[in-house]
Amino acid sequence: MAFAGASLYGQGKMAAGDAAKGKGIFGDQCAVCHNSDSAEVKIGPGLKGLFKKGKLTGGAAVSDASVRAKLDAGGNGMPAYKDTLSPAEKSDVVAYLKTL
């Protein structure tokens, strides 16, 4: 099964993440700057309801791909997580953000 997931990454598709794991990663990596329980700005924007919004702060449409791209690249004070989080960890964070 892990091989199938690796194969999907190679085809540009993203494996489904684990929201429970993503909550822990969010707490460790993201919560210092982002609220998960409100849309209020902390240091960065609050992320409650992120996937219900039409656009990210920078104007990109909200999707798994756009959120992962933001995680990878960072910007506007947010650090890049491209080399900090594994592809599976990023999928977990995206899955968690969908629950907010």
Secondary structure, DSSP 4 states (H G I P E B T S, - for coil): -HHHHHHHHHTT--PPP-HHHHHHHHHHHTTTT--SS-S--SSS---TTGGGSSB-TTSPBPSHHHHHHHHHH-BTTBPP-TTTS-HHHHHHHHHHHTT-
